[in-house]
Amino acid sequence: MKKKINLKFYPISIYIYLFLPFLLFTLFWMKLYVSIPVTLILTICLFRMCKKPGIRVQIPWLEQDKRKLLLIIGIICFWVGISGVGGFSYQSDDHLWRNAIFETLVYEDWPVVSTQNIDGILTTRGFSYYMGFWLPAALIAKVFGIQTGYFAQVVWAVIGISLFYYGVCLLKKKIVVWPLIVFIFFSGMDILGYYITGVDINTLTPLDHIEWWTSFQYSSMTTQLFWVFNQCIPAWILTVLLFLENSNKYIAILLALSMINCTLPFVGVLPLAIYLIFSRRYNQRENKWNIWLKDTFTLENILGGAVVGIISFLFLMKTGSDNNISLIDFSNGGWMVYVVFLLVEIGGICFSIYFCHKKNPFFYIALICLVICPLLNMYGEGNFCMRASIPSLVILYLCVVYALDETFKLKNYMRLISIVIVLCIGAVTPCHEIVRSIAQTEYRHKAGENVRSESVGIDAVMQNDYESCNADENYFYKYISK
């Protein structure tokens, strides 16, 4: 027999998960006369949000759902365990920098400021990076040691992914396991891209990273976790949370809190947020638009969102840096590469589910964002395309889950098979990531080697314009930090 349960802990948990990093940032990085009022504002906002959450959490509950939840948590733990988070399994190349960032936060006093020799000139550098994911674990590491801190990273990742996926179950209004499997193996058809570009796919080994078949990249969900866990997990949570919230009363503060966690995905989620703000103005009962954004002008949005957003912006701003965003160069056949990239990465998926979403505005928002992302170049690299696309890829994933459900209910097996074929071709990419991690972990254990990657070092972090800034030119370090 089905019964409805109201799990009030869920909205409280997800709000705390997003608030905690910024609260730690406020308490330990800012001057007392700034920290006290900001902490008070955040505490009031969090209390009000927990008291009146904007998430409907009533879902049917069956006795077997307990076993499903245990299975879901088990799968998530295994996925995180082989991802390299915390260094308990093989780590991808990006961990050379991510380990160094974590060490910087653990071994250096907060706020992190040091004198560095840059081109023969002694310069005061301040740490300036979207570090939110690491702050809880770094605080634990400062008290109990860095090994405990690395384990805390794993726990924090498992909690975050569990909160995200429970949000997916809330959208489906039932506890289900199979969408988690789809999520883990969700990817563009990179192996097809390799074939089109003339690479002999028989020469590829399970250890190869196959997403760089062209100059653009949309990362699979598994690739995101294995390479940029600090950005993707908060971005996944934020995206599903925007769908779960039934009004705009907390939307600005939720967006602002993501800036210190996942800056580029924050940019990528803005089109969805803007659409939700204005679409909720339409009153279906009266068939008219309400031009007043009454539920948007709340204490949480106006005061909390402004405080968090402004401080985060000042902290992340790189004054005088050469880093910028520009349009990519499409000369020498670049347009053709761009078109082929879109067809391979999202064309097959979008075409196979279009019949289900031809009237779904969220489908078109994701599609438009994914078309625009490759056009922008950041720091001379593909970071914007790879990371700002994360929210749109989550939306596309949710559209796929809905399409699979609908085609199965309608017994439209030909369309169901076409979606599954596209997903299976795309699944080659995350399979490569998973196999490489397991194989390299086993090899290093047998060889007596450390599976955790070495770091590039604290000095490299503090000298790099991407992770630090000139403290004398940064407004946060001049006026707000301790």
Secondary structure, DSSP 8 states (H G I E B T S, - for coil): --EEEE-THHHHHHHHHHHHHHHHHHHHHB-HHHHHHHHHHHHHHHHHHHHS-SB--EEEE-TTHHHHHHHHHHHHHHHHHTTTGGGSS---TTHHHHHHHHHHHHHS-SS-EEEEEETTEEEEEEE-S--GGGHHHHHHHHHH-HHHHHHHHHHHHHHHHHHHHHHHHHHHTS--SHHHHHHHT----HHHHHHHTT--GGG--TT---S-SSS-----HHHHHHHHHHHHHHHHHHHHHHHHBSSSTTHHHHHHHHTTT-HHHHHHHHHHHHHHHHHTTEETTTTEE----TTTS-HIIIIIIHHHHHHHHHHH--TT-S--EEE---TTTHHHHHHHHHIIIIIHHHHHHHHHHTT-HHHHHHHHHHHHGGGEEETTBBHHHHHHTHHHHHHHHHHHHHHHHHHHHTT-HHHHHHHHHHHHHHTHHHHHHHHHHHHHHHHHHHTT--SS-----HHHHHH-TTTEEETTT-HIIIIIB-
